[in-house]
Structure formats: C-alpha cells, structure tokens
Amino acid sequence: MKKILVIGSVGQIGSELTLELRNRYGNENVVAGFRRTQPSEELATSGPLENVDATNIEKLAEVIKKYKIDTIYNLAALLSAVAEEKPQLAWNVGVNGLYNILEVAREYKCAVFFPSSIGAFGLSTPLDNTPQDTIQRPGTMYGVTKVTGELLSDYYFKRFGVDTRGLRYPGIISNVTLPGGGTTDYAVEIYYEAIKNKKYTCPLAKGTFLDMMYMPDAIDAGIDIMEADPSKLKHRNAFNITAMSFDPEIIANSIKKHIPDFVMDYNVEPLKQKIAESWPNKMNDSCAREEWGWNPKYDLDTMTRDMLDKIGKKLSK
Ligand code: SER
C-alpha cells in the first residue's frame, strides 16, 4: 500500500486529488500538506493533515519520516498570470520547492509526481498537433519553472534513479475549488457566470484555441501515470495529455444548448491573451496513450452538462 504526501492539497487540483487518493489508497495513507490556506472540513477530517511547505526542506523531511512516505504529489505552484506578477515567488515555489522535494525523495526513496503544463511551450513550438518532443522556449516565468521542473525531474531519474513522472496538463475545468490567476481560468468562470447571470465577459479573444480537460480526467491521469508499468515508459517528464480543444465561442455554444439566452461579450486582457497565444492550440498526446493508456472520458458537451448540473446545485444551496 502506498503512503502518499500531497503538497498543495488545498489548491484547485490538490483538493480533489487528495480526496480521490484517500478513496483509493485509504484515508490514513494520504497526508494532506497545506501551507497558508486552511483546508476544507472534508480534507481536514478525512485523514492526516500537516502544515508542510516545499520550500522548507527540514519540515518536508520530518513529515516524510513521520509517515514513512513513499510517494510525493507536488502540486504547489503559482498559475501563469499571477506568476507574471510575482516571478520571484513563482520560481521559489516552482523550482526551489521541487528541488527540495527531489532531494528528500532521493534520500528517502520516494516516487515524485510533477505537474507540468501547456505553459511549458512557447511561440517557437509548433502550436498545432504539438509533438511530445519538441522546442520548449516559453516566454513566461510559469513556463520557465515548468521546463526547469521537467528537466530536473528527468535528471533525478537518470542520475539517482528517483521514480519521477509528470504530465503536461492543459487548462483544468472543475466545480469544487476555483483556480486562481491562470490563463485558462475563463473556462471555469464562464460556467458560474452562465448560471448566476446568463452573461459572461471573456478575457480571451474569439479564436483563441487552447487544450482543456475536465477534473475527473485530470485526477485519473495523475493516479494512472504513477501506477503505470515503468518498463513501458519511454518518456517520464512530462507527457502531453489533452481531452479537448476549444475557443471561447465553442464553449459558449456548448453552454447555450442548456441556457439558450446565455450571452457572452469580450474584454480582452492583454497579459492573458499574450500568454494564451504562445501556448498550443492542440497537443498531440499519442505517447501518453501508447505508453500508459491515457484515454479521457469527458468531451466538451459531457463536461458542460456535468458542470452546469453540479454548479447549479451548489449555488442553489
Ligand atoms: N491552467 C494553467 C494556467 O492557466 C495552465 O497550466 O496558468
């Protein structure tokens, strides 16, 4: 049985991933690590909880020893737009934090999951059908931390045998914890605004295509990659994975099938637009499909139905 530590367990992905890991591996086997934001009641009461921060290596090592941790999910990061506002902090959390985790993992023989991103690409990358192995020269600090993280994780695998594995997540759409300061956040906000006001002002321009994924698929991917047979993995850090690609018009039309009088207008935010234009329109995820069986369950319309249903119920409480 695995003994898992999740760093960043109160974030957008961490909050749902931690609960699913507890569900699969047993509540007592999954430690929720948090820093400043207080965990939800469910997270706090369903299993062990530790105030642990990847930038504090002593505390990290203490927690690893205390619970005999063998797998670390490192989900602490600043999203792309906020990382442009605070590049020094983004580097400290994204790179120095990961370095500490890899060092502790080397010493205590832990496997490490690293979430990379579509942000690991840039304008010199082929943005359509983006290959698994291609040019990675991102123009954002977020992207710089992700490429560095991929390289560092691969280095620790090759040099020290640390079992590092990673995914290049696209924009993640969820209905539990809101993302904060990401370029793809619009694809979450649009559902809340459609239900609350039947109106949404989009910060990205019409025609801006990006890869996206519904949270249940993102969580399955994070668990499946760590369960994958290592002998089948030709790649490690990090796999392209995607479930859908759309622009603001396409997601708005998917919502209109359920809320016909929903309207969207545009007020383009230059920073987010510039970032979005430097990211893939659609990645090629065939290596993930071949090497460990990646196969998402949700497309845009099945996701829209579920998002509207879940958020509708949440807001009517
Ligand atoms: N969702 C992230 C962001 O927009 C991309 O990985 O920053």
Residues whose N, C-alpha, C, O or C-beta is under 5 A from the ligand:
A	BS01	LIG	L79 S80 A81 S117 I118 G119 Y169 P170 G171 I172 G181 G182 T183 T184 D185
